[in-house]
Amino acid sequence: MPDHITSPQNPRIKNLLKLQQKSSERRAQGLTIIEGLRELTIAHGAGVAVPALFVCPELAGAGRQQELRALFGGGATEWFEVSKTVFEKVAYREGSDGVLALAVPPRLTLEELPLPTAPLLLVLEAVEKPGNLGAILRTADAAHATAVIVCDPRTDLFNPNAIRSSIGCSFTVPTIATTRDELLRWCRHHGIRTYAAALTERAVAYTTCNFRGPTALVMGTEADGLTPDLMQACDQTIIIPMRGAIDSLNVSTATAILTFEAVRQREA
């Protein structure tokens, strides 16, 4: 039978709050938090280890609890029933379905990434908004991109809000943190052509480029774009031509446009 937690002072609840709020705690414990049955099901399908489940029966209902037992009924995952008052304290989304889990995020390096003949990589420099990272991971999953690589990240790759925004695609797409110099060296070694999305005099329209070979689409932050060093080190600078008054798009939208142009070319 599951243990019952009814006090917000319970040590496990206090630890959940630490893991939610502090990336340093997530790194130190090697854990992150997944909220929501859909996200958790995707993570389970990707082989992610789930040491503990926290379920509010009042919010989850019998149906979700039955699905959870089918997924995690083997005994390797601890199960805790949590009162509604306590669950609402640790839930980080509105309208929660009463399911929250501790998960062990995968850690992958560039050297460990298996590469197909013509990889399609999405590279983000200094991404700082978990929502943007999550949206780009959804694009990467939908396009079946090889990996998402983050240079010098300013947010934890497995921030609970990034997982939420990705709807669990944080676990279906290989996601790697590295440095700018390591990325460029690795791309050169593997013959991967780098395309920097930036508004410069030498930029060409993305539709004129050939993305059929080994390709890395390199995106900067919305506030500052790419750093000059990374922009200049890339093989080609590309733009999405703007037809109206605005001169740029949200980074996740721009990434989706470039990614699916690459997919279109590869399928043509």
Buried (B, 14 or more C-beta within 10 A) or exposed (E): EBEEBEEBEBEBBEBBBBBBEEBEBBEEBEBBBBBBBEBBBBBBEBEBBBEBBBBBBEBBEEEBBEBBEEBBEEEEBBBBBBBBEBBBEBBBEEEBBBBBBBBBBBEBEBEEBEBEEBBBBBBBBBBBBBBBBBBBBBBBBBBEBBBBBBBBBEBBBBBBBBBBBBBBBBBBBBBBBBEBEBBBEBBEEBEBBBBBBBEBEEBEEBEEBEBEBBBBBBBBBBEEBBBEEBBEBBBBBBBBEEEEEEEBBEBBBBBBBBBEBBBEBBEE
